[in-house]
């Protein structure tokens, strides 16, 4: 099985074993360095990344959370854990993790104009 690295902190992603009901070819991986500043998770099917979920700390009390679904070509964005009012944008989105502040600004822009 391929090794995956968190593009935010460079930690190796660990396989999430809580998803025992998933098909054998489907796996979830999560950043082992999860903290208040970020979380990063992916889902793979046959070693191909099909979803990415990212949480970034925006301000002291605000978070930016987004999910990229490559299979359905959509981006979902929300700001509170478990929030059901998600902005859904039918777009292929490839995040650039080299500049986190710029990425946060792009996500904020999607929230404003969606």
C-alpha positions in Angstrom: 0.0 0.0 0.0 1.2 3.4 -0.9 2.4 5.9 1.8 0.7 9.3 1.9 2.1 12.5 3.4 0.2 15.5 4.8 1.0 18.4 2.5 0.5 20.8 5.5 2.9 19.4 8.1 4.7 16.6 6.1 3.7 13.9 8.6 2.9 10.5 7.3 -0.8 9.7 7.1 -2.1 6.8 9.1 -4.7 4.4 7.9 -8.0 4.9 9.7 -9.1 1.4 10.9 -12.5 2.6 12.2 -14.0 2.2 8.8 -14.3 -1.6 8.9 -17.6 -1.6 6.9 -15.9 -0.2 3.8 -15.1 -2.4 0.8 -11.6 -3.9 0.9 -10.3 -1.6 -1.9 -11.4 1.6 -0.1 -9.2 3.2 2.6 -9.2 6.3 4.7 -6.0 8.0 5.8 -5.6 10.8 8.4 -2.8 13.1 9.4 -1.1 11.7 12.5 -0.2 15.2 13.6 -3.8 16.5 13.9 -3.9 19.6 16.0 -5.9 22.8 16.4 -4.2 24.3 13.3 -5.2 21.7 10.8 -6.5 18.3 10.0 -6.0 16.5 6.7 -7.7 13.2 5.6 -8.0 11.4 2.3 -10.0 8.5 0.9 -8.5 6.2 -1.7 -10.1 3.5 -3.9 -7.7 1.1 -5.4 -4.8 3.4 -4.4 -6.4 6.4 -6.2 -7.3 9.5 -4.2 -11.0 10.1 -4.5 -11.6 12.6 -1.7 -9.7 15.1 0.4 -11.0 16.7 3.6 -9.1 19.6 5.1 -9.7 21.7 8.2 -7.7 24.9 8.6 -7.8 27.3 11.6 -8.8 30.7 10.2 -9.3 32.9 13.2 -9.4 32.2 16.9 -13.0 31.0 16.7 -13.4 30.3 13.0 -12.4 27.3 10.9 -12.4 26.7 7.2 -13.3 23.2 6.2 -13.4 21.8 2.7 -14.0 18.5 1.0 -12.9 17.8 -2.5 -14.8 15.0 -4.2 -12.8 14.1 -7.3 -15.3 11.5 -8.5 -18.2 13.9 -8.5 -16.1 17.0 -9.4 -17.3 19.1 -6.6 -16.0 21.2 -3.7 -17.9 21.5 -0.4 -17.0 24.3 2.0 -18.2 25.0 5.5 -17.0 26.7 8.7 -18.3 24.7 11.7 -17.9 21.1 12.6 -20.9 19.0 11.5 -22.4 22.0 9.7 -25.1 20.9 7.3 -25.3 24.2 5.4 -22.4 23.6 3.1 -21.6 25.5 0.0 -21.3 23.0 -2.8 -19.5 24.1 -6.0 -19.4 21.9 -9.1 -15.7 22.5 -9.8 -12.5 20.6 -10.1 -10.3 22.1 -7.4 -6.7 21.4 -6.7 -5.5 23.1 -3.5 -2.0 24.6 -3.4 -0.6 23.8 0.1 2.6 25.7 -0.5 1.0 28.9 0.8 -1.7 28.2 3.5 -2.7 31.8 3.9 -3.3 32.1 0.1 -5.3 28.8 0.2 -7.4 30.2 3.1 -8.1 33.4 1.1 -9.2 31.3 -1.9 -11.6 29.2 0.3 -13.0 32.4 1.8 -13.6 33.9 -1.6 -15.5 30.7 -2.7 -17.7 31.2 0.5 -18.4 34.8 -0.3 -19.3 34.4 -3.9 -21.1 31.0 -3.7 
